[in-house]
Amino acid sequence: MRHNVAGYRLGRTKDQRLGLRRTMINQLFTHEKITTTRAKALFIRGEAEKLITLARRSIKGSDTDKMNARRLAAARLGDATMVKKLFDEIGPRFETRNGGYTRILKLGPRLGDSSDMVLIELVEE
């Protein structure tokens, strides 16, 4: 039984999961939509939305708050150019939105193994 066990393990070790999450979130922010399995989309959705919220809230903060927010995002993303894009383009786009920055659209089963495929994308304002 899986009582009190939260999150997706995806058949990977902890380090592999962290690397997968970091890579997929970077791809989502770069291309603004990616095609993946349903489990992986749900796996990255929460953290991607938290990062967008962090960028959105830092707009109205002081210089120290902005710097701290960028450092937190850099620790999660590991890529300076992606942090710049997140805070300069993606965050301001959702400034008036209170959440729900991503959308998951079902595409149907994959031919090889019948995995549920989805399209996860950033919502357009």
ABEGO torsion letter per residue (X at the ends): XABGBBEBAGGBBAAAAAAAAAAAAAAAAAAGBBBBBAAAAAAAAAAAAAAAAAAAAAAABBAAAAAAAAAAAAAAAGBAAAAAAAAAAAAAAAAABAEGABBBBBAEBBAAAGBBBBBBBBBBX
